[in-house]
Amino acid sequence: MQCLSDRMKILDVWVDPVDMEQALDRVQSFVDYGTRPHAVFAVNPEKNFSVPKDPVLHDIFRSADLLIPDGIGVVLAARFLHGVRMTRVPGVELMERICRMASCRGYGIFLYGAKEAVNDKASRVLQERYPGLVVAGRSNGYVAERDMPALIHRINASGAQILFLALGSPRQEKWFASHAASLTHIRVCQGIGGTLDTIAGTVRRAPRLWCDCNAEWFYRLLKEPSRIRRQRVLPLFALRLMGELLSEAMKPRRVPAASRGM
């Protein structure tokens, strides 16, 4: 069910050139026609520095079924490197659109991750927001490794087709790689990081104006100055991108055979 023929390399990671509707179409296809769990992960400039450092994690991203362009830096890089115009597909918005689709089509979801109070409230908010949504099961993210078989059993017994992993990166991606083979009914597994905190209201998302201007990252930095340690990779990403563009521009152009000797 993978659709990797149009997948693009962005420096050291990859991204699929999809918009929100195309991402949703792929998710629906995974649920309706898939025979295994399909991984949906987000790609942003930060991942270009963290993912390649871990060969296992790098391979997990390489083999993911859908890599969404979550960061504006990735969107711009795709335009400059490949001439492909894309729009952001924020993971939090994709998750909610999937929930809306699930409520309409009768898919069950399972929420795994975050603190108990956050997980519980997010579950209730989603059911209020999307009437008919079946939250087949949920669990906070504080499950000991010895209790993981019991959690896997709960997920399978729930009958849910969609699993949201709110464990943070890279924990959620590595969890999927370790346990995907044991998920008998799950057809889509999206890594959603801190999305449940946003839905529960414990973390406020940027106002729509900031999101529309692709400045959500700056709003979060103003609200959480400690994020500067993570976002300091942004100028490094820009420098690497410029270096890549310069390298491509300096490569000698091949002269068509018909033009030689003229």
DOLUMLUM-370396 format. One record per residue (C-alpha): residue number from 0; residue in one letter; z, y, x. Coordinates in pm, 1 decimal. Layout:
N
@pos->NUM	code->a	z->Z	y->Y	x->X
...
***
This chain:
262
@pos->0	code->m	z->0.0	y->0.0	x->0.0
@pos->1	code->q	z->2.1	y->231.4	x->301.7
@pos->2	code->c	z->-261.7	y->504.4	x->316.2
@pos->3	code->l	z->-263.9	y->591.0	x->683.8
@pos->4	code->s	z->-631.8	y->661.9	x->746.6
@pos->5	code->d	z->-583.4	y->1037.1	x->706.2
@pos->6	code->r	z->-244.1	y->1055.3	x->876.4
@pos->7	code->m	z->-229.7	y->1331.6	x->1138.0
@pos->8	code->k	z->-49.3	y->1349.3	x->1471.0
@pos->9	code->i	z->158.9	y->1664.6	x->1506.3
@pos->10	code->l	z->259.8	y->1674.4	x->1873.9
@pos->11	code->d	z->491.6	y->1369.6	x->1892.1
@pos->12	code->v	z->526.8	y->1273.7	x->1524.3
@pos->13	code->w	z->296.9	y->1226.1	x->1225.8
@pos->14	code->v	z->247.4	y->1372.0	x->879.8
@pos->15	code->d	z->40.1	y->1284.3	x->575.2
@pos->16	code->p	z->-181.8	y->1566.3	x->438.3
@pos->17	code->v	z->-45.2	y->1555.8	x->84.1
@pos->18	code->d	z->62.9	y->1817.4	x->-164.0
@pos->19	code->m	z->335.7	y->1760.1	x->-421.2
@pos->20	code->e	z->108.5	y->1601.9	x->-681.1
@pos->21	code->q	z->-53.4	y->1371.5	x->-427.6
@pos->22	code->a	z->287.0	y->1265.4	x->-297.6
@pos->23	code->l	z->399.0	y->1186.7	x->-652.7
@pos->24	code->d	z->81.2	y->987.5	x->-715.9
@pos->25	code->r	z->153.0	y->776.0	x->-409.9
@pos->26	code->v	z->512.6	y->719.7	x->-518.8
@pos->27	code->q	z->398.3	y->611.6	x->-864.2
@pos->28	code->s	z->145.8	y->375.9	x->-706.7
@pos->29	code->f	z->415.6	y->226.6	x->-484.5
@pos->30	code->v	z->637.0	y->159.7	x->-787.3
@pos->31	code->d	z->365.6	y->26.3	x->-1015.3
@pos->32	code->y	z->169.9	y->-184.9	x->-768.7
@pos->33	code->g	z->391.6	y->-234.8	x->-464.1
@pos->34	code->t	z->542.8	y->-568.4	x->-366.7
@pos->35	code->r	z->801.0	y->-437.2	x->-118.3
@pos->36	code->p	z->1009.5	y->-126.2	x->-47.8
@pos->37	code->h	z->797.6	y->171.3	x->64.2
@pos->38	code->a	z->954.5	y->433.0	x->290.9
@pos->39	code->v	z->920.8	y->805.9	x->218.9
@pos->40	code->f	z->1052.3	y->1029.0	x->497.4
@pos->41	code->a	z->1036.3	y->1402.3	x->566.2
@pos->42	code->v	z->879.4	y->1560.5	x->874.3
@pos->43	code->n	z->972.4	y->1900.6	x->1016.1
@pos->44	code->p	z->965.3	y->2065.5	x->1360.9
@pos->45	code->e	z->1314.2	y->1938.0	x->1443.5
@pos->46	code->k	z->1195.1	y->1578.4	x->1402.9
@pos->47	code->n	z->939.7	y->1640.6	x->1678.3
@pos->48	code->f	z->1226.2	y->1659.8	x->1925.4
@pos->49	code->s	z->1477.3	y->1412.4	x->1783.3
@pos->50	code->v	z->1254.7	y->1122.9	x->1673.7
@pos->51	code->p	z->1059.7	y->1056.6	x->1998.2
@pos->52	code->k	z->1385.2	y->1032.0	x->2196.3
@pos->53	code->d	z->1464.2	y->705.8	x->2018.9
@pos->54	code->p	z->1185.2	y->444.1	x->2050.3
@pos->55	code->v	z->1319.9	y->250.5	x->1750.9
@pos->56	code->l	z->1330.1	y->561.8	x->1533.5
@pos->57	code->h	z->986.5	y->666.0	x->1655.9
@pos->58	code->d	z->844.9	y->331.9	x->1543.5
@pos->59	code->i	z->1021.6	y->362.2	x->1206.0
@pos->60	code->f	z->844.8	y->693.3	x->1142.5
@pos->61	code->r	z->514.0	y->557.4	x->1269.0
@pos->62	code->s	z->524.1	y->273.2	x->1014.2
@pos->63	code->a	z->658.3	y->475.9	x->717.8
@pos->64	code->d	z->446.0	y->463.5	x->403.6
@pos->65	code->l	z->461.2	y->836.1	x->329.4
@pos->66	code->l	z->555.3	y->1119.2	x->566.7
@pos->67	code->i	z->581.5	y->1443.9	x->373.7
@pos->68	code->p	z->531.3	y->1790.4	x->532.0
@pos->69	code->d	z->881.0	y->1921.5	x->466.8
@pos->70	code->g	z->880.2	y->2208.9	x->717.5
@pos->71	code->i	z->653.9	y->2513.4	x->728.8
@pos->72	code->g	z->613.4	y->2463.4	x->1104.1
@pos->73	code->v	z->446.2	y->2127.8	x->1040.7
@pos->74	code->v	z->218.5	y->2282.7	x->777.4
@pos->75	code->l	z->105.5	y->2554.2	x->1020.3
@pos->76	code->a	z->64.0	y->2303.4	x->1302.6
@pos->77	code->a	z->-164.3	y->2089.6	x->1083.3
@pos->78	code->r	z->-378.3	y->2397.0	x->1018.1
@pos->79	code->f	z->-402.9	y->2498.8	x->1382.6
@pos->80	code->l	z->-444.6	y->2150.6	x->1533.4
@pos->81	code->h	z->-653.6	y->1978.8	x->1267.9
@pos->82	code->g	z->-794.6	y->2255.0	x->1049.1
@pos->83	code->v	z->-619.0	y->2103.9	x->747.7
@pos->84	code->r	z->-466.7	y->2338.7	x->493.0
@pos->85	code->m	z->-151.4	y->2196.3	x->337.1
@pos->86	code->t	z->146.0	y->2319.9	x->142.1
@pos->87	code->r	z->506.0	y->2221.8	x->198.1
@pos->88	code->v	z->646.9	y->1925.8	x->11.4
@pos->89	code->p	z->1022.5	y->1992.1	x->32.0
@pos->90	code->g	z->1218.0	y->1667.4	x->14.9
@pos->91	code->v	z->1465.1	y->1808.3	x->-237.7
@pos->92	code->e	z->1184.3	y->1908.3	x->-473.3
@pos->93	code->l	z->1003.8	y->1577.1	x->-434.6
@pos->94	code->m	z->1324.9	y->1392.3	x->-515.1
@pos->95	code->e	z->1369.9	y->1586.1	x->-838.2
@pos->96	code->r	z->1005.2	y->1541.5	x->-933.5
@pos->97	code->i	z->1046.4	y->1167.6	x->-878.2
@pos->98	code->c	z->1351.5	y->1172.8	x->-1105.9
@pos->99	code->r	z->1150.2	y->1352.3	x->-1372.8
@pos->100	code->m	z->875.7	y->1093.7	x->-1340.1
@pos->101	code->a	z->1131.4	y->812.0	x->-1351.5
@pos->102	code->s	z->1281.1	y->949.9	x->-1673.2
@pos->103	code->c	z->936.7	y->950.6	x->-1834.5
@pos->104	code->r	z->822.9	y->611.7	x->-1710.2
@pos->105	code->g	z->1149.4	y->420.5	x->-1737.1
@pos->106	code->y	z->1206.6	y->362.4	x->-1366.3
@pos->107	code->g	z->1567.1	y->303.8	x->-1262.6
@pos->108	code->i	z->1711.8	y->488.2	x->-962.5
@pos->109	code->f	z->1999.8	y->414.3	x->-726.2
@pos->110	code->l	z->2183.2	y->690.2	x->-536.5
@pos->111	code->y	z->2338.0	y->593.0	x->-204.1
@pos->112	code->g	z->2506.2	y->849.4	x->16.2
@pos->113	code->a	z->2721.7	y->1164.3	x->35.6
@pos->114	code->k	z->3088.2	y->1190.9	x->-60.7
@pos->115	code->e	z->3210.1	y->1016.4	x->-375.6
@pos->116	code->a	z->3265.6	y->1338.3	x->-569.9
@pos->117	code->v	z->2924.5	y->1472.5	x->-468.6
@pos->118	code->n	z->2746.3	y->1147.1	x->-551.2
@pos->119	code->d	z->2916.9	y->1123.3	x->-890.6
@pos->120	code->k	z->2843.9	y->1483.6	x->-987.0
@pos->121	code->a	z->2483.4	y->1468.6	x->-866.9
@pos->122	code->s	z->2432.8	y->1157.4	x->-1078.9
@pos->123	code->r	z->2560.2	y->1334.8	x->-1389.1
@pos->124	code->v	z->2361.2	y->1651.5	x->-1318.8
@pos->125	code->l	z->2038.2	y->1454.5	x->-1278.5
@pos->126	code->q	z->2094.8	y->1272.2	x->-1607.5
@pos->127	code->e	z->2156.8	y->1602.9	x->-1783.7
@pos->128	code->r	z->1856.1	y->1763.6	x->-1618.9
@pos->129	code->y	z->1622.4	y->1472.7	x->-1695.2
@pos->130	code->p	z->1715.7	y->1314.0	x->-2029.8
@pos->131	code->g	z->1643.1	y->944.6	x->-2032.9
@pos->132	code->l	z->1682.5	y->906.6	x->-1657.2
@pos->133	code->v	z->1833.1	y->566.6	x->-1579.4
@pos->134	code->v	z->2081.7	y->588.7	x->-1292.7
@pos->135	code->a	z->2105.3	y->212.5	x->-1249.0
@pos->136	code->g	z->2371.8	y->242.6	x->-981.3
@pos->137	code->r	z->2525.1	y->461.8	x->-716.4
@pos->138	code->s	z->2748.6	y->445.5	x->-410.5
@pos->139	code->n	z->2895.7	y->703.2	x->-177.8
@pos->140	code->g	z->2783.6	y->695.5	x->183.1
@pos->141	code->y	z->3110.9	y->566.5	x->326.3
@pos->142	code->v	z->3036.2	y->195.5	x->315.5
@pos->143	code->a	z->3164.9	y->-8.8	x->609.4
@pos->144	code->e	z->2915.4	y->-238.8	x->778.5
@pos->145	code->r	z->3117.3	y->-542.2	x->670.2
@pos->146	code->d	z->3067.8	y->-433.5	x->308.3
@pos->147	code->m	z->2693.3	y->-379.2	x->340.4
@pos->148	code->p	z->2594.7	y->-720.8	x->197.2
@pos->149	code->a	z->2792.2	y->-637.0	x->-117.5
@pos->150	code->l	z->2615.4	y->-301.6	x->-144.9
@pos->151	code->i	z->2275.1	y->-465.9	x->-103.3
@pos->152	code->h	z->2371.6	y->-709.8	x->-380.2
@pos->153	code->r	z->2467.1	y->-418.5	x->-607.0
@pos->154	code->i	z->2137.6	y->-242.3	x->-541.0
@pos->155	code->n	z->1939.1	y->-557.7	x->-615.7
@pos->156	code->a	z->2143.7	y->-644.1	x->-923.9
@pos->157	code->s	z->2096.6	y->-293.0	x->-1062.5
@pos->158	code->g	z->1724.5	y->-354.0	x->-1111.0
@pos->159	code->a	z->1646.1	y->-5.1	x->-978.2
@pos->160	code->q	z->1294.3	y->49.2	x->-846.6
@pos->161	code->i	z->1374.8	y->370.5	x->-657.2
@pos->162	code->l	z->1647.0	y->414.0	x->-395.9
@pos->163	code->f	z->1751.1	y->756.0	x->-267.6
@pos->164	code->l	z->1923.7	y->750.7	x->71.5
@pos->165	code->a	z->2145.1	y->1055.3	x->125.6
@pos->166	code->l	z->2284.0	y->947.3	x->461.7
@pos->167	code->g	z->2136.8	y->1214.9	x->685.2
@pos->168	code->s	z->1879.9	y->1160.6	x->957.5
@pos->169	code->p	z->1846.2	y->936.4	x->1155.6
@pos->170	code->r	z->2105.2	y->719.3	x->982.4
@pos->171	code->q	z->1907.8	y->687.8	x->658.7
@pos->172	code->e	z->1584.0	y->590.6	x->832.2
@pos->173	code->k	z->1759.4	y->331.0	x->1047.0
@pos->174	code->w	z->1941.8	y->195.1	x->741.1
@pos->175	code->f	z->1607.8	y->142.0	x->571.1
@pos->176	code->a	z->1461.7	y->-33.6	x->874.6
@pos->177	code->s	z->1762.6	y->-266.3	x->893.0
@pos->178	code->h	z->1788.5	y->-354.5	x->523.8
@pos->179	code->a	z->1444.8	y->-308.0	x->364.3
@pos->180	code->a	z->1368.6	y->-679.5	x->382.9
@pos->181	code->s	z->1678.7	y->-751.9	x->171.0
@pos->182	code->l	z->1589.8	y->-510.2	x->-110.2
@pos->183	code->t	z->1429.8	y->-735.6	x->-369.0
@pos->184	code->h	z->1352.1	y->-488.3	x->-649.9
@pos->185	code->i	z->1327.9	y->-152.9	x->-472.2
@pos->186	code->r	z->971.5	y->-25.8	x->-441.2
@pos->187	code->v	z->1034.7	y->328.6	x->-315.2
@pos->188	code->c	z->1305.6	y->444.1	x->-78.8
@pos->189	code->q	z->1322.3	y->816.9	x->-3.0
@pos->190	code->g	z->1544.1	y->963.3	x->266.2
@pos->191	code->i	z->1689.2	y->1278.5	x->110.2
@pos->192	code->g	z->1950.9	y->1395.9	x->361.2
@pos->193	code->g	z->2184.6	y->1650.7	x->201.8
@pos->194	code->t	z->1994.3	y->1679.5	x->-126.5
@pos->195	code->l	z->2280.5	y->1543.5	x->-337.4
@pos->196	code->d	z->2502.7	y->1826.7	x->-212.9
@pos->197	code->t	z->2240.2	y->2074.6	x->-334.0
@pos->198	code->i	z->2210.9	y->1906.5	x->-673.8
@pos->199	code->a	z->2587.9	y->1885.9	x->-712.1
@pos->200	code->g	z->2619.5	y->2254.8	x->-623.3
@pos->201	code->t	z->2839.0	y->2212.4	x->-315.8
@pos->202	code->v	z->2556.0	y->2355.8	x->-103.8
@pos->203	code->r	z->2340.5	y->2634.5	x->-242.4
@pos->204	code->r	z->1968.8	y->2617.1	x->-189.1
@pos->205	code->a	z->1775.5	y->2931.5	x->-98.9
@pos->206	code->p	z->1662.9	y->3146.2	x->-395.1
@pos->207	code->r	z->1307.0	y->3082.6	x->-512.5
@pos->208	code->l	z->1173.9	y->3399.6	x->-347.7
@pos->209	code->w	z->1286.0	y->3276.7	x->-5.1
@pos->210	code->c	z->1131.3	y->2934.2	x->-70.3
@pos->211	code->d	z->803.0	y->3086.0	x->-186.4
@pos->212	code->c	z->789.0	y->3289.7	x->134.0
@pos->213	code->n	z->854.0	y->2975.4	x->342.3
@pos->214	code->a	z->1171.0	y->3137.7	x->475.1
@pos->215	code->e	z->1419.6	y->2885.9	x->340.4
@pos->216	code->w	z->1512.5	y->2790.7	x->696.3
@pos->217	code->f	z->1608.0	y->3152.7	x->771.2
@pos->218	code->y	z->1817.1	y->3182.8	x->454.7
@pos->219	code->r	z->2010.7	y->2868.2	x->548.5
@pos->220	code->l	z->2062.7	y->3003.9	x->898.1
@pos->221	code->l	z->2209.6	y->3325.9	x->756.7
@pos->222	code->k	z->2442.8	y->3123.3	x->532.3
@pos->223	code->e	z->2530.0	y->2867.7	x->799.5
@pos->224	code->p	z->2513.2	y->3031.7	x->1145.4
@pos->225	code->s	z->2619.1	y->2700.8	x->1303.9
@pos->226	code->r	z->2269.2	y->2571.4	x->1223.0
@pos->227	code->i	z->2140.6	y->2777.1	x->1515.5
@pos->228	code->r	z->2204.1	y->2474.0	x->1736.7
@pos->229	code->r	z->1954.4	y->2274.8	x->1530.7
@pos->230	code->q	z->1704.9	y->2552.0	x->1468.1
@pos->231	code->r	z->1677.2	y->2659.8	x->1828.8
@pos->232	code->v	z->1403.3	y->2398.3	x->1854.1
@pos->233	code->l	z->1177.2	y->2617.1	x->1637.7
@pos->234	code->p	z->1063.4	y->2847.8	x->1921.6
@pos->235	code->l	z->1024.9	y->2541.2	x->2145.2
@pos->236	code->f	z->806.2	y->2382.9	x->1878.9
@pos->237	code->a	z->593.6	y->2698.3	x->1864.9
@pos->238	code->l	z->556.2	y->2700.9	x->2244.7
@pos->239	code->r	z->452.7	y->2336.3	x->2250.2
@pos->240	code->l	z->203.7	y->2399.9	x->1973.5
@pos->241	code->m	z->49.2	y->2689.6	x->2166.3
@pos->242	code->g	z->34.8	y->2471.3	x->2475.2
@pos->243	code->e	z->-146.6	y->2200.0	x->2282.3
@pos->244	code->l	z->-395.1	y->2451.5	x->2141.4
@pos->245	code->l	z->-457.4	y->2594.5	x->2488.5
@pos->246	code->s	z->-509.9	y->2247.6	x->2631.0
@pos->247	code->e	z->-764.7	y->2166.1	x->2359.7
@pos->248	code->a	z->-945.8	y->2495.3	x->2416.5
@pos->249	code->m	z->-977.9	y->2428.1	x->2791.8
@pos->250	code->k	z->-1128.6	y->2081.9	x->2751.2
@pos->251	code->p	z->-1498.2	y->2077.0	x->2849.4
@pos->252	code->r	z->-1728.4	y->2052.5	x->2551.9
@pos->253	code->r	z->-1969.2	y->1761.4	x->2539.4
@pos->254	code->v	z->-2332.4	y->1867.4	x->2550.1
@pos->255	code->p	z->-2550.9	y->1686.7	x->2294.3
@pos->256	code->a	z->-2790.7	y->1442.2	x->2460.4
@pos->257	code->a	z->-3092.8	y->1613.6	x->2306.5
@pos->258	code->s	z->-3000.0	y->1941.2	x->2475.1
@pos->259	code->r	z->-2970.6	y->1804.4	x->2829.4
@pos->260	code->g	z->-3238.0	y->1898.7	x->3075.9
@pos->261	code->m	z->-3379.5	y->2178.2	x->2860.5
***
